Structures are given as structure tokens and as C-alpha cells.
Amino acid sequence: MGIADDIKTLGEDIVALYEDNVASNDVRVRAIGTLVEDTHKTLKEFAADRKKMIEEQKKSLSNYVGDLSNNVGTMKEDFRKEHREMADKMGADLANFGGDLIKNVGTMREGFRKEQKEMADKLRADVANFGGDLIKNVGTMRESFRKEQKEMADKLRADLTNFGGDLIKNVGTMREGFQKEQKEMADNWQNLVATMAKKRGIKPEMDAKVKVSPVEEAVEEEETPNIELEEKVLDFINRHPDGVEVGDMEEPLGISRRRIGKIAKKLLEEGKVRKEKNIYFPL
């Protein structure tokens, strides 16, 4: 019987005693004493059972730990044995593989040498045959080339003779027309520059007349350094603190964009101006 049941029974007995009020005080005292003794006895039995249970659990745990240690030792030994057997087997397999590999490499090497020799012999024979055919064909081609070259030279000589006569005849006419067109183009350009300068309120800094020169003289003149032009470009840049591009100087100065670009680059190299992207600024 558990302690809870005993206490419950005790409570019921006390209630019954008070409710019935039949028995005497001695009976009630004896009953209570008996109940107290039973309660103490029950508590002692409960303590003894608990102690016994603890001892049994300790013993079971001790046995489990011992069995676990024994099993771990056995498993460890089995693992070492299997590991050793696996290592021995792998060593044997590697040894066999190495022997087979060396044997196969030798066979492959011998086969490769044989195939290489056969290929070299075949290539040598093909080259020998090709050399004979090549020498034979080169002779034929050389003779055909000489023949075609002679025919071409004769035809070119005749064409040049005819072309020379026509060229001398037409050059005079073409030169007169070109000089006339060049003068008209120069006059139109001068008028355009003057008109644009007038609209922008800028006095064009250019000669009253534009000199018309042949192409060779114009190129040579543009390549020749001109200190006066450099001073004009430098002065123009200095008068524009916000910066100016090469194209902005072409009309006011009356100088070609190509030449202005060369002059501006020279000024930049001499440290007289500075440049950011395509814009030149005064120092």
C-alpha cells in the first residue's frame, strides 16, 4: 500500500471517528497510534525498496559499462584486423598493377616505335616522289610563267605608249580646268569665312587674297613651321580662357584644321598651353 493511500485512509478514519462519535477517546487514540505505526512502517519499507532499487540500477549500469568496454575492445581489434587485411590486399593489387603497367608500357612503346618507323618510311617515299614531280612541274610552270610575263610586258608597253600620248594631250586641259576650279573654290571659301566672321562679330585674321598653289606646294607649305602662325594660335587660345577646340580656330584664323592641330600639339609639348580631352586652355 502506498503512502498516499495510507494518508487517505487515515483522513477517512478521522472523519469517520468525528462523524460517528461512537467510540471512546481511548479507541480513537489506539486507532490513531496504530495508524501512525503503520505509516512509519510503510515509510521504512518505501525507503528500503528505494535503496534496493538504487543498488540494482548501479549494478546494472556497472554491468552495461563493462559489456560496452568489452564490445568496444572487440570492435577495435576487429577493425584493426580488417584494416591490416585491406592494406595487405591493396599492396598486393598495386604490386600486380605496377608489373602489368610496366609490361604494357613496354609493349605500347615497341608498337609506337614500329608505327613511327613505318610512318617515317612512307613519308620519306612520298617526299621523294613529290620532289620528282615538283621539279618536273616547276620547270613547266616556269616556262609558262616566262611566256605569260613576256606577253604581259609587250601588252603593257603598247598600252603605256597609247596612254602616254593621250595623257600628255589631256593633262593640259585638266590642269587649266583644275586651276580655274581651285581659284573659284578659294574665292567662295574666302567669302564664306568673311560672312561667318561678320555674323559672329569676329574680324577674320586672314590675308585679303588666298594664294592658290599646286597640291605639292600646299602640302610642303603646311609642313613648314611658321612662327607667326604659332603666335596667332597661341594668342587665340589665350583670348579664350574657357577653352577652345581646333575646329573653332579654323575659320577665324583662316588656317586648315590639320595645320592648327599640329601647331596646337607643338604648343602643348612646349608647355605653352594645356589640354583636357580635345579642348586647349591657356596656362
C-alpha positions as protocol buffer text, in pm:
chain_id: "A"
residue {
  index: 1
  type: MET
  ca { x: 0 y: 0 z: 0 }
}
residue {
  index: 2
  type: GLY
  ca { x: 135 y: 341 z: -87 }
}
residue {
  index: 3
  type: ILE
  ca { x: 181 y: 639 z: 141 }
}
residue {
  index: 4
  type: ALA
  ca { x: -88 y: 834 z: -44 }
}
residue {
  index: 5
  type: ASP
  ca { x: -342 y: 554 z: 17 }
}
residue {
  index: 6
  type: ASP
  ca { x: -245 y: 535 z: 383 }
}
residue {
  index: 7
  type: ILE
  ca { x: -289 y: 907 z: 431 }
}
residue {
  index: 8
  type: LYS
  ca { x: -621 y: 889 z: 251 }
}
residue {
  index: 9
  type: THR
  ca { x: -736 y: 606 z: 477 }
}
residue {
  index: 10
  type: LEU
  ca { x: -617 y: 800 z: 782 }
}
residue {
  index: 11
  type: GLY
  ca { x: -816 y: 1101 z: 678 }
}
residue {
  index: 12
  type: GLU
  ca { x: -1124 y: 889 z: 619 }
}
residue {
  index: 13
  type: ASP
  ca { x: -1088 y: 723 z: 959 }
}
residue {
  index: 14
  type: ILE
  ca { x: -1050 y: 1058 z: 1135 }
}
residue {
  index: 15
  type: VAL
  ca { x: -1359 y: 1190 z: 962 }
}
residue {
  index: 16
  type: ALA
  ca { x: -1547 y: 873 z: 1046 }
}
residue {
  index: 17
  type: LEU
  ca { x: -1444 y: 899 z: 1408 }
}
residue {
  index: 18
  type: TYR
  ca { x: -1559 y: 1259 z: 1435 }
}
residue {
  index: 19
  type: GLU
  ca { x: -1880 y: 1196 z: 1249 }
}
residue {
  index: 20
  type: ASP
  ca { x: -1981 y: 878 z: 1427 }
}
residue {
  index: 21
  type: ASN
  ca { x: -1873 y: 997 z: 1772 }
}
residue {
  index: 22
  type: VAL
  ca { x: -1949 y: 639 z: 1882 }
}
residue {
  index: 23
  type: ALA
  ca { x: -1619 y: 505 z: 2004 }
}
residue {
  index: 24
  type: SER
  ca { x: -1448 y: 637 z: 2303 }
}
residue {
  index: 25
  type: ASN
  ca { x: -1140 y: 852 z: 2318 }
}
residue {
  index: 26
  type: ASP
  ca { x: -920 y: 551 z: 2403 }
}
residue {
  index: 27
  type: VAL
  ca { x: -1034 y: 369 z: 2094 }
}
residue {
  index: 28
  type: ARG
  ca { x: -964 y: 673 z: 1883 }
}
residue {
  index: 29
  type: VAL
  ca { x: -618 y: 713 z: 2038 }
}
residue {
  index: 30
  type: ARG
  ca { x: -533 y: 348 z: 1979 }
}
residue {
  index: 31
  type: ALA
  ca { x: -659 y: 369 z: 1627 }
}
residue {
  index: 32
  type: ILE
  ca { x: -451 y: 676 z: 1562 }
}
residue {
  index: 33
  type: GLY
  ca { x: -144 y: 513 z: 1722 }
}
residue {
  index: 34
  type: THR
  ca { x: -191 y: 205 z: 1512 }
}
residue {
  index: 35
  type: LEU
  ca { x: -228 y: 426 z: 1206 }
}
residue {
  index: 36
  type: VAL
  ca { x: 90 y: 614 z: 1293 }
}
residue {
  index: 37
  type: GLU
  ca { x: 283 y: 290 z: 1339 }
}
residue {
  index: 38
  type: ASP
  ca { x: 154 y: 162 z: 1007 }
}
residue {
  index: 39
  type: THR
  ca { x: 257 y: 488 z: 847 }
}
residue {
  index: 40
  type: HIS
  ca { x: 613 y: 467 z: 985 }
}
residue {
  index: 41
  type: LYS
  ca { x: 635 y: 104 z: 879 }
}
residue {
  index: 42
  type: THR
  ca { x: 520 y: 194 z: 532 }
}
residue {
  index: 43
  type: LEU
  ca { x: 779 y: 475 z: 507 }
}
residue {
  index: 44
  type: LYS
  ca { x: 1058 y: 238 z: 618 }
}
residue {
  index: 45
  type: GLU
  ca { x: 951 y: -19 z: 362 }
}
residue {
  index: 46
  type: PHE
  ca { x: 941 y: 252 z: 95 }
}
residue {
  index: 47
  type: ALA
  ca { x: 1295 y: 365 z: 189 }
}
residue {
  index: 48
  type: ALA
  ca { x: 1419 y: 4 z: 183 }
}
residue {
  index: 49
  type: ASP
  ca { x: 1261 y: -58 z: -157 }
}
residue {
  index: 50
  type: ARG
  ca { x: 1415 y: 263 z: -292 }
}
residue {
  index: 51
  type: LYS
  ca { x: 1762 y: 171 z: -165 }
}
residue {
  index: 52
  type: LYS
  ca { x: 1730 y: -176 z: -314 }
}
residue {
  index: 53
  type: MET
  ca { x: 1622 y: -31 z: -648 }
}
residue {
  index: 54
  type: ILE
  ca { x: 1922 y: 209 z: -647 }
}
residue {
  index: 55
  type: GLU
  ca { x: 2164 y: -77 z: -579 }
}
residue {
  index: 56
  type: GLU
  ca { x: 2013 y: -280 z: -860 }
}
residue {
  index: 57
  type: GLN
  ca { x: 2040 y: 14 z: -1100 }
}
residue {
  index: 58
  type: LYS
  ca { x: 2405 y: 70 z: -1003 }
}
residue {
  index: 59
  type: LYS
  ca { x: 2480 y: -296 z: -1064 }
}
residue {
  index: 60
  type: SER
  ca { x: 2301 y: -297 z: -1399 }
}
residue {
  index: 61
  type: LEU
  ca { x: 2484 y: 21 z: -1507 }
}
residue {
  index: 62
  type: SER
  ca { x: 2818 y: -126 z: -1400 }
}
residue {
  index: 63
  type: ASN
  ca { x: 2749 y: -442 z: -1598 }
}
residue {
  index: 64
  type: TYR
  ca { x: 2645 y: -234 z: -1902 }
}
residue {
  index: 65
  type: VAL
  ca { x: 2963 y: -27 z: -1888 }
}
residue {
  index: 66
  type: GLY
  ca { x: 3172 y: -342 z: -1857 }
}
residue {
  index: 67
  type: ASP
  ca { x: 2994 y: -503 z: -2152 }
}
residue {
  index: 68
  type: LEU
  ca { x: 3032 y: -183 z: -2354 }
}
residue {
  index: 69
  type: SER
  ca { x: 3407 y: -168 z: -2285 }
}
residue {
  index: 70
  type: ASN
  ca { x: 3445 y: -534 z: -2383 }
}
residue {
  index: 71
  type: ASN
  ca { x: 3246 y: -480 z: -2704 }
}
residue {
  index: 72
  type: VAL
  ca { x: 3441 y: -166 z: -2796 }
}
residue {
  index: 73
  type: GLY
  ca { x: 3769 y: -351 z: -2745 }
}
residue {
  index: 74
  type: THR
  ca { x: 3646 y: -638 z: -2961 }
}
residue {
  index: 75
  type: MET
  ca { x: 3524 y: -400 z: -3233 }
}
residue {
  index: 76
  type: LYS
  ca { x: 3853 y: -210 z: -3224 }
}
residue {
  index: 77
  type: GLU
  ca { x: 4052 y: -529 z: -3261 }
}
residue {
  index: 78
  type: ASP
  ca { x: 3828 y: -645 z: -3548 }
}
residue {
  index: 79
  type: PHE
  ca { x: 3868 y: -309 z: -3718 }
}
residue {
  index: 80
  type: ARG
  ca { x: 4248 y: -324 z: -3690 }
}
residue {
  index: 81
  type: LYS
  ca { x: 4245 y: -676 z: -3830 }
}
residue {
  index: 82
  type: GLU
  ca { x: 4023 y: -579 z: -4125 }
}
residue {
  index: 83
  type: HIS
  ca { x: 4231 y: -264 z: -4186 }
}
residue {
  index: 84
  type: ARG
  ca { x: 4551 y: -471 z: -4190 }
}
residue {
  index: 85
  type: GLU
  ca { x: 4396 y: -724 z: -4429 }
}
residue {
  index: 86
  type: MET
  ca { x: 4271 y: -443 z: -4657 }
}
residue {
  index: 87
  type: ALA
  ca { x: 4616 y: -279 z: -4660 }
}
residue {
  index: 88
  type: ASP
  ca { x: 4783 y: -610 z: -4747 }
}
residue {
  index: 89
  type: LYS
  ca { x: 4533 y: -668 z: -5030 }
}
residue {
  index: 90
  type: MET
  ca { x: 4581 y: -315 z: -5167 }
}
residue {
  index: 91
  type: GLY
  ca { x: 4960 y: -357 z: -5155 }
}
residue {
  index: 92
  type: ALA
  ca { x: 4934 y: -682 z: -5348 }
}
residue {
  index: 93
  type: ASP
  ca { x: 4695 y: -527 z: -5605 }
}
residue {
  index: 94
  type: LEU
  ca { x: 4925 y: -226 z: -5653 }
}
residue {
  index: 95
  type: ALA
  ca { x: 5225 y: -452 z: -5700 }
}
residue {
  index: 96
  type: ASN
  ca { x: 5040 y: -655 z: -5964 }
}
residue {
  index: 97
  type: PHE
  ca { x: 4914 y: -336 z: -6131 }
}
residue {
  index: 98
  type: GLY
  ca { x: 5266 y: -191 z: -6140 }
}
residue {
  index: 99
  type: GLY
  ca { x: 5401 y: -505 z: -6302 }
}
residue {
  index: 100
  type: ASP
  ca { x: 5121 y: -511 z: -6561 }
}
residue {
  index: 101
  type: LEU
  ca { x: 5166 y: -139 z: -6624 }
}
residue {
  index: 102
  type: ILE
  ca { x: 5540 y: -172 z: -6689 }
}
residue {
  index: 103
  type: LYS
  ca { x: 5474 y: -469 z: -6915 }
}
residue {
  index: 104
  type: ASN
  ca { x: 5201 y: -285 z: -7112 }
}
residue {
  index: 105
  type: VAL
  ca { x: 5409 y: 32 z: -7140 }
}
residue {
  index: 106
  type: GLY
  ca { x: 5693 y: -168 z: -7292 }
}
residue {
  index: 107
  type: THR
  ca { x: 5455 y: -328 z: -7542 }
}
residue {
  index: 108
  type: MET
  ca { x: 5297 y: 9 z: -7629 }
}
residue {
  index: 109
  type: ARG
  ca { x: 5641 y: 169 z: -7666 }
}
residue {
  index: 110
  type: GLU
  ca { x: 5755 y: -102 z: -7903 }
}
residue {
  index: 111
  type: GLY
  ca { x: 5435 y: -69 z: -8106 }
}
residue {
  index: 112
  type: PHE
  ca { x: 5473 y: 308 z: -8120 }
}
residue {
  index: 113
  type: ARG
  ca { x: 5832 y: 280 z: -8243 }
}
residue {
  index: 114
  type: LYS
  ca { x: 5724 y: 36 z: -8512 }
}
residue {
  index: 115
  type: GLU
  ca { x: 5440 y: 262 z: -8629 }
}
residue {
  index: 116
  type: GLN
  ca { x: 5670 y: 565 z: -8618 }
}
residue {
  index: 117
  type: LYS
  ca { x: 5928 y: 390 z: -8835 }
}
residue {
  index: 118
  type: GLU
  ca { x: 5662 y: 283 z: -9087 }
}
residue {
  index: 119
  type: MET
  ca { x: 5523 y: 638 z: -9099 }
}
residue {
  index: 120
  type: ALA
  ca { x: 5871 y: 785 z: -9146 }
}
residue {
  index: 121
  type: ASP
  ca { x: 5947 y: 543 z: -9429 }
}
residue {
  index: 122
  type: LYS
  ca { x: 5617 y: 623 z: -9600 }
}
residue {
  index: 123
  type: LEU
  ca { x: 5669 y: 997 z: -9557 }
}
residue {
  index: 124
  type: ARG
  ca { x: 6023 y: 974 z: -9695 }
}
residue {
  index: 125
  type: ALA
  ca { x: 5895 y: 784 z: -10001 }
}
residue {
  index: 126
  type: ASP
  ca { x: 5613 y: 1038 z: -10053 }
}
residue {
  index: 127
  type: VAL
  ca { x: 5857 y: 1328 z: -10025 }
}
residue {
  index: 128
  type: ALA
  ca { x: 6091 y: 1163 z: -10277 }
}
residue {
  index: 129
  type: ASN
  ca { x: 5803 y: 1116 z: -10524 }
}
residue {
  index: 130
  type: PHE
  ca { x: 5673 y: 1467 z: -10454 }
}
residue {
  index: 131
  type: GLY
  ca { x: 6023 y: 1613 z: -10508 }
}
residue {
  index: 132
  type: GLY
  ca { x: 6050 y: 1448 z: -10851 }
}
residue {
  index: 133
  type: ASP
  ca { x: 5703 y: 1565 z: -10954 }
}
residue {
  index: 134
  type: LEU
  ca { x: 5771 y: 1910 z: -10809 }
}
residue {
  index: 135
  type: ILE
  ca { x: 6092 y: 1958 z: -11005 }
}
residue {
  index: 136
  type: LYS
  ca { x: 5916 y: 1841 z: -11319 }
}
residue {
  index: 137
  type: ASN
  ca { x: 5616 y: 2071 z: -11264 }
}
residue {
  index: 138
  type: VAL
  ca { x: 5831 y: 2369 z: -11162 }
}
residue {
  index: 139
  type: GLY
  ca { x: 6010 y: 2355 z: -11494 }
}
residue {
  index: 140
  type: THR
  ca { x: 5680 y: 2354 z: -11683 }
}
residue {
  index: 141
  type: MET
  ca { x: 5535 y: 2631 z: -11467 }
}
residue {
  index: 142
  type: ARG
  ca { x: 5849 y: 2840 z: -11503 }
}
residue {
  index: 143
  type: GLU
  ca { x: 5837 y: 2817 z: -11881 }
}
residue {
  index: 144
  type: SER
  ca { x: 5465 y: 2909 z: -11884 }
}
residue {
  index: 145
  type: PHE
  ca { x: 5528 y: 3199 z: -11646 }
}
residue {
  index: 146
  type: ARG
  ca { x: 5808 y: 3338 z: -11864 }
}
residue {
  index: 147
  type: LYS
  ca { x: 5585 y: 3317 z: -12169 }
}
residue {
  index: 148
  type: GLU
  ca { x: 5292 y: 3491 z: -11995 }
}
residue {
  index: 149
  type: GLN
  ca { x: 5526 y: 3752 z: -11846 }
}
residue {
  index: 150
  type: LYS
  ca { x: 5667 y: 3838 z: -12190 }
}
residue {
  index: 151
  type: GLU
  ca { x: 5317 y: 3867 z: -12338 }
}
residue {
  index: 152
  type: MET
  ca { x: 5206 y: 4089 z: -12049 }
}
residue {
  index: 153
  type: ALA
  ca { x: 5514 y: 4311 z: -12080 }
}
residue {
  index: 154
  type: ASP
  ca { x: 5456 y: 4358 z: -12454 }
}
residue {
  index: 155
  type: LYS
  ca { x: 5090 y: 4444 z: -12398 }
}
residue {
  index: 156
  type: LEU
  ca { x: 5173 y: 4682 z: -12112 }
}
residue {
  index: 157
  type: ARG
  ca { x: 5438 y: 4857 z: -12322 }
}
residue {
  index: 158
  type: ALA
  ca { x: 5188 y: 4912 z: -12603 }
}
residue {
  index: 159
  type: ASP
  ca { x: 4920 y: 5034 z: -12359 }
}
residue {
  index: 160
  type: LEU
  ca { x: 5165 y: 5274 z: -12195 }
}
residue {
  index: 161
  type: THR
  ca { x: 5263 y: 5415 z: -12534 }
}
residue {
  index: 162
  type: ASN
  ca { x: 4899 y: 5481 z: -12621 }
}
residue {
  index: 163
  type: PHE
  ca { x: 4821 y: 5606 z: -12270 }
}
residue {
  index: 164
  type: GLY
  ca { x: 5123 y: 5840 z: -12269 }
}
residue {
  index: 165
  type: GLY
  ca { x: 5005 y: 6013 z: -12585 }
}
residue {
  index: 166
  type: ASP
  ca { x: 4652 y: 6056 z: -12451 }
}
residue {
  index: 167
  type: LEU
  ca { x: 4780 y: 6160 z: -12110 }
}
residue {
  index: 168
  type: ILE
  ca { x: 5004 y: 6438 z: -12244 }
}
residue {
  index: 169
  type: LYS
  ca { x: 4716 y: 6558 z: -12458 }
}
residue {
  index: 170
  type: ASN
  ca { x: 4464 y: 6562 z: -12168 }
}
residue {
  index: 171
  type: VAL
  ca { x: 4694 y: 6692 z: -11892 }
}
residue {
  index: 172
  type: GLY
  ca { x: 4696 y: 7045 z: -12030 }
}
residue {
  index: 173
  type: THR
  ca { x: 4318 y: 7059 z: -12045 }
}
residue {
  index: 174
  type: MET
  ca { x: 4278 y: 6905 z: -11700 }
}
residue {
  index: 175
  type: ARG
  ca { x: 4535 y: 7144 z: -11546 }
}
residue {
  index: 176
  type: GLU
  ca { x: 4360 y: 7453 z: -11682 }
}
residue {
  index: 177
  type: GLY
  ca { x: 4023 y: 7329 z: -11554 }
}
residue {
  index: 178
  type: PHE
  ca { x: 4166 y: 7235 z: -11216 }
}
residue {
  index: 179
  type: GLN
  ca { x: 4333 y: 7578 z: -11170 }
}
residue {
  index: 180
  type: LYS
  ca { x: 4008 y: 7751 z: -11263 }
}
residue {
  index: 181
  type: GLU
  ca { x: 3803 y: 7540 z: -11017 }
}
residue {
  index: 182
  type: GLN
  ca { x: 4067 y: 7589 z: -10746 }
}
residue {
  index: 183
  type: LYS
  ca { x: 4051 y: 7968 z: -10784 }
}
residue {
  index: 184
  type: GLU
  ca { x: 3670 y: 7968 z: -10772 }
}
residue {
  index: 185
  type: MET
  ca { x: 3677 y: 7742 z: -10464 }
}
residue {
  index: 186
  type: ALA
  ca { x: 3927 y: 7972 z: -10290 }
}
residue {
  index: 187
  type: ASP
  ca { x: 3711 y: 8279 z: -10365 }
}
residue {
  index: 188
  type: ASN
  ca { x: 3399 y: 8103 z: -10236 }
}
residue {
  index: 189
  type: TRP
  ca { x: 3580 y: 7991 z: -9921 }
}
residue {
  index: 190
  type: GLN
  ca { x: 3707 y: 8344 z: -9854 }
}
residue {
  index: 191
  type: ASN
  ca { x: 3356 y: 8485 z: -9894 }
}
residue {
  index: 192
  type: LEU
  ca { x: 3217 y: 8217 z: -9659 }
}
residue {
  index: 193
  type: VAL
  ca { x: 3480 y: 8290 z: -9394 }
}
residue {
  index: 194
  type: ALA
  ca { x: 3415 y: 8661 z: -9416 }
}
residue {
  index: 195
  type: THR
  ca { x: 3037 y: 8610 z: -9392 }
}
residue {
  index: 196
  type: MET
  ca { x: 3066 y: 8374 z: -9090 }
}
residue {
  index: 197
  type: ALA
  ca { x: 3311 y: 8607 z: -8916 }
}
residue {
  index: 198
  type: LYS
  ca { x: 3078 y: 8901 z: -8973 }
}
residue {
  index: 199
  type: LYS
  ca { x: 2782 y: 8709 z: -8830 }
}
residue {
  index: 200
  type: ARG
  ca { x: 2983 y: 8607 z: -8521 }
}
residue {
  index: 201
  type: GLY
  ca { x: 3126 y: 8956 z: -8477 }
}
residue {
  index: 202
  type: ILE
  ca { x: 3486 y: 8838 z: -8524 }
}
residue {
  index: 203
  type: LYS
  ca { x: 3732 y: 9001 z: -8757 }
}
residue {
  index: 204
  type: PRO
  ca { x: 3880 y: 8727 z: -8974 }
}
residue {
  index: 205
  type: GLU
  ca { x: 4254 y: 8712 z: -8937 }
}
residue {
  index: 206
  type: MET
  ca { x: 4348 y: 8610 z: -9288 }
}
residue {
  index: 207
  type: ASP
  ca { x: 4503 y: 8759 z: -9595 }
}
residue {
  index: 208
  type: ALA
  ca { x: 4284 y: 8952 z: -9833 }
}
residue {
  index: 209
  type: LYS
  ca { x: 4368 y: 8710 z: -10107 }
}
residue {
  index: 210
  type: VAL
  ca { x: 4419 y: 8342 z: -10079 }
}
residue {
  index: 211
  type: LYS
  ca { x: 4719 y: 8212 z: -10259 }
}
residue {
  index: 212
  type: VAL
  ca { x: 4633 y: 7928 z: -10494 }
}
residue {
  index: 213
  type: SER
  ca { x: 4916 y: 7674 z: -10503 }
}
residue {
  index: 214
  type: PRO
  ca { x: 4956 y: 7334 z: -10654 }
}
residue {
  index: 215
  type: VAL
  ca { x: 4892 y: 7037 z: -10426 }
}
residue {
  index: 216
  type: GLU
  ca { x: 5262 y: 6959 z: -10380 }
}
residue {
  index: 217
  type: GLU
  ca { x: 5344 y: 7319 z: -10281 }
}
residue {
  index: 218
  type: ALA
  ca { x: 5045 y: 7338 z: -10046 }
}
residue {
  index: 219
  type: VAL
  ca { x: 5150 y: 7019 z: -9863 }
}
residue {
  index: 220
  type: GLU
  ca { x: 5510 y: 7140 z: -9841 }
}
residue {
  index: 221
  type: GLU
  ca { x: 5393 y: 7482 z: -9713 }
}
residue {
  index: 222
  type: GLU
  ca { x: 5168 y: 7319 z: -9449 }
}
residue {
  index: 223
  type: GLU
  ca { x: 5455 y: 7103 z: -9322 }
}
residue {
  index: 224
  type: THR
  ca { x: 5689 y: 7406 z: -9289 }
}
residue {
  index: 225
  type: PRO
  ca { x: 5698 y: 7560 z: -8936 }
}
residue {
  index: 226
  type: ASN
  ca { x: 5570 y: 7919 z: -8917 }
}
residue {
  index: 227
  type: ILE
  ca { x: 5643 y: 8121 z: -8602 }
}
residue {
  index: 228
  type: GLU
  ca { x: 5383 y: 8381 z: -8698 }
}
residue {
  index: 229
  type: LEU
  ca { x: 5109 y: 8118 z: -8722 }
}
residue {
  index: 230
  type: GLU
  ca { x: 5217 y: 7969 z: -8387 }
}
residue {
  index: 231
  type: GLU
  ca { x: 5186 y: 8312 z: -8229 }
}
residue {
  index: 232
  type: LYS
  ca { x: 4840 y: 8355 z: -8383 }
}
residue {
  index: 233
  type: VAL
  ca { x: 4719 y: 8019 z: -8249 }
}
residue {
  index: 234
  type: LEU
  ca { x: 4870 y: 8086 z: -7906 }
}
residue {
  index: 235
  type: ASP
  ca { x: 4713 y: 8435 z: -7894 }
}
residue {
  index: 236
  type: PHE
  ca { x: 4374 y: 8292 z: -7995 }
}
residue {
  index: 237
  type: ILE
  ca { x: 4390 y: 8028 z: -7720 }
}
residue {
  index: 238
  type: ASN
  ca { x: 4500 y: 8288 z: -7461 }
}
residue {
  index: 239
  type: ARG
  ca { x: 4196 y: 8502 z: -7555 }
}
residue {
  index: 240
  type: HIS
  ca { x: 3962 y: 8212 z: -7472 }
}
residue {
  index: 241
  type: PRO
  ca { x: 4007 y: 8120 z: -7104 }
}
residue {
  index: 242
  type: ASP
  ca { x: 3710 y: 7880 z: -7122 }
}
residue {
  index: 243
  type: GLY
  ca { x: 3898 y: 7668 z: -7375 }
}
residue {
  index: 244
  type: VAL
  ca { x: 3876 y: 7624 z: -7750 }
}
residue {
  index: 245
  type: GLU
  ca { x: 3885 y: 7328 z: -7989 }
}
residue {
  index: 246
  type: VAL
  ca { x: 4090 y: 7304 z: -8307 }
}
residue {
  index: 247
  type: GLY
  ca { x: 3778 y: 7333 z: -8523 }
}
residue {
  index: 248
  type: ASP
  ca { x: 3682 y: 7661 z: -8354 }
}
residue {
  index: 249
  type: MET
  ca { x: 4007 y: 7823 z: -8471 }
}
residue {
  index: 250
  type: GLU
  ca { x: 3985 y: 7718 z: -8836 }
}
residue {
  index: 251
  type: GLU
  ca { x: 3751 y: 7992 z: -8965 }
}
residue {
  index: 252
  type: PRO
  ca { x: 3872 y: 8290 z: -8757 }
}
residue {
  index: 253
  type: LEU
  ca { x: 4241 y: 8224 z: -8832 }
}
residue {
  index: 254
  type: GLY
  ca { x: 4190 y: 8108 z: -9192 }
}
residue {
  index: 255
  type: ILE
  ca { x: 4422 y: 7810 z: -9135 }
}
residue {
  index: 256
  type: SER
  ca { x: 4345 y: 7448 z: -9214 }
}
residue {
  index: 257
  type: ARG
  ca { x: 4233 y: 7231 z: -8924 }
}
residue {
  index: 258
  type: ARG
  ca { x: 4520 y: 6987 z: -8987 }
}
residue {
  index: 259
  type: ARG
  ca { x: 4785 y: 7259 z: -8955 }
}
residue {
  index: 260
  type: ILE
  ca { x: 4620 y: 7415 z: -8648 }
}
residue {
  index: 261
  type: GLY
  ca { x: 4620 y: 7071 z: -8485 }
}
residue {
  index: 262
  type: LYS
  ca { x: 4995 y: 7035 z: -8543 }
}
residue {
  index: 263
  type: ILE
  ca { x: 5066 y: 7386 z: -8413 }
}
residue {
  index: 264
  type: ALA
  ca { x: 4849 y: 7332 z: -8102 }
}
residue {
  index: 265
  type: LYS
  ca { x: 5025 y: 6999 z: -8036 }
}
residue {
  index: 266
  type: LYS
  ca { x: 5362 y: 7173 z: -8064 }
}
residue {
  index: 267
  type: LEU
  ca { x: 5250 y: 7447 z: -7820 }
}
residue {
  index: 268
  type: LEU
  ca { x: 5130 y: 7176 z: -7581 }
}
residue {
  index: 269
  type: GLU
  ca { x: 5467 y: 6994 z: -7600 }
}
residue {
  index: 270
  type: GLU
  ca { x: 5647 y: 7325 z: -7533 }
}
residue {
  index: 271
  type: GLY
  ca { x: 5431 y: 7381 z: -7222 }
}
residue {
  index: 272
  type: LYS
  ca { x: 5268 y: 7700 z: -7351 }
}
residue {
  index: 273
  type: VAL
  ca { x: 4910 y: 7565 z: -7329 }
}
residue {
  index: 274
  type: ARG
  ca { x: 4729 y: 7283 z: -7154 }
}
residue {
  index: 275
  type: LYS
  ca { x: 4481 y: 7032 z: -7293 }
}
residue {
  index: 276
  type: GLU
  ca { x: 4181 y: 6849 z: -7147 }
}
residue {
  index: 277
  type: LYS
  ca { x: 4026 y: 6591 z: -7382 }
}
residue {
  index: 278
  type: ASN
  ca { x: 4006 y: 6785 z: -7715 }
}
residue {
  index: 279
  type: ILE
  ca { x: 3998 y: 7136 z: -7565 }
}
residue {
  index: 280
  type: TYR
  ca { x: 4303 y: 7363 z: -7537 }
}
residue {
  index: 281
  type: PHE
  ca { x: 4327 y: 7611 z: -7245 }
}
residue {
  index: 282
  type: PRO
  ca { x: 4573 y: 7895 z: -7178 }
}
residue {
  index: 283
  type: LEU
  ca { x: 4814 y: 7850 z: -6892 }
}
